[in-house]
Amino acid sequence: MTHVFHRNPRQTLAVAVAGKGIELVDSNGKHYIDASGGAAVSCLGHGHPRVIEAIKQQADSLAYAHTSFFTTEVSEELARTLAQAAPGDLNHVYFVSGGSEAVEAALKLARQYFVEIGQTQRRHFIARRQSYHGNTLGALAIGGNAWRREPFLPLLVPAHHVAPCYAYRDQEAGETDQQYAQRLADELEAKILELGPHSVAAFVAETVVGATAGAVPPVADYLRRVRAVCDKYGVLLILDEIMSGMGRTGYLFACEEDGVVPDIVTIAKGLAAGYQPIGAMISSSRIYDAVVGGSGFFQHGHTYIGHATACAAALAVQRTIAEDCLLENVLARGGQLRARLRETLGDHPNVGDIRGRGLFVGVEFVAERETKATLDPALKMHARLKSTAMQNGLLIYPMGGTVDGMRGDHVLFAPPFICSAQDIDRIVERFAASVQAVMPATRGALA
């Protein structure tokens, strides 16, 4: 009997005992290719000697010091590294322990910013349907993942949602990418006007949608149009790059590819590659200066913010990504992954869409390609794919409720940045075999 309160207590889990490179090993000696990096976390794979050595050295000198008393050299250096790499005036880094905490900090900072500048009426947050921003109550409140929100609705502060940028499902026939992007920007503007333009604090969006819908990238200049709407009404733009950031799309900050600078960006996952728990909120100088020149105090905090050992791990990870030119590999291997998936599964009757950026790739499954009808949710096809892939020595990140929280199935790939071309071929080979086992490429096979 286990005394661990697992997230799914009815499930018997394999016991992970070792990891090396892109593989994990269980207690039975079985090896698995980690093609999802856990949840888009393990960007350097497992057992990286440089990161492990950095953790050991930091723990030997100073593991932890509370940030109400001290700063540390390693946290200062990590913040400097991130600020120098971040676009625009995103110059001020607030360290936390993970993605949900980063979003909570961003929401609180957005509200406090307007209090500091005397716009206390700004209280509304707008996000997108089928988004996910974390599991703490504030992050869950603005998230648009209906299934995750439903049990806790009485506890959630009010938030407002507009349509996601989900071209495969929502772009109309004959509508160009630019027209679709403008339609979505118009919807955001209409929501701001409905709520009252002087009462909206921020619009929150994932630069590339992560687990809820499966690596859905924005079309055309969608984010630039959204940025323009926010600027028009003095609304802050908060971009959630907890999954898509830190090199996952081939850019250290995913929004760089779109030419957009948010007012606040949140990061985690690949920041320390899973070697230590850490996340961060990065703020523009304008917001930071308003706090420093106003109350002088950000009314927020956690015990483990700026944790020295976690910062040491993150700094080693970021230096490795830069010095080993891994972003170039992310772009090359990501292109290969999408191409190989399309070659192998592009004609499969149940594969509706293959999408993503860099090594952040989603495959959406359907009952019928022509109509894009979803599979019967009772089939739990995403869960069956995960189980079969594990039997085949492959770890993938599946999800149901892709379309509306109830209907739709997809699989997310987020393999380590260190993958070789041969590794990508092995991933696709094992995944294709898993798909064929669960969904034979014969029409009517799932009826």
Secondary structure, DSSP 8 states (H G I E B T S, - for coil): ---S--SSTTS----EEEEEBTEEEETT--EEEETTHHHHT-TT-B--HHHHHHHHHHHHH-S---TTT---HHHHHHHHHHHHHSSTTEEEEEEESSHHHHHHHHHHHHHHHHHHTT-TT--EEEEETT----SSHHHHHH---HHHHGGGGGGS---EEE----HHHHS-TT--HHHHHHHHHHHHHHHHHHH-TTSEEEEEEESSB-TTTTSB---TTHHHHHHHHHHHTT-EEEEE-TTTTTTTTSSSSGGGGGT---SEEEE-GGGTTTSS--EEEEEEHHHHHHHHTTTS--S---TTTT-HHHHHHHHHHHHHHHHTTHHHHHHHHHHHHHHHHHHHHTT-TTEEEEEEETTEEEEEE-SBTTTTB---GGG-HHHHHHHHHHHTTEE-EEEE-TTTSSS-EEEEE---TT--HHHHHHHHHHHHHHHHHHS-SSTTTT-
